[in-house]
Amino acid sequence: MARGWESKSVEAQQDTASDRTVIGAPRSADEVERAQRLDALRLARSRTMADLQRACRPAHRGMLELALAEVDRQIRTLEAVPGPGDPGTR
């Protein structure tokens, strides 16, 4: 009996998630690529931060700090470039 209740709950959750799909203006290929690149960079930053917290050797920490600085620089660069839908672009 519990399985039937569980599967109905999962089905309801899936229906709710599919209802939340955002319908907005279509994005260009450049906007999609930029968003994907930002997501990848944020993921890389999070991984680098986790590695940095576990690193013990000074050389390894230094390498991770350089990598983190580069990832941060790339994120700032991508966020600074206004996309077609961003305010101030005309």
Secondary structure as UniProt FT lines:
FT   HELIX           2..19
FT   HELIX           29..54
FT   HELIX           58..80
FT   TURN            84..85
FT   TURN            87..88
//
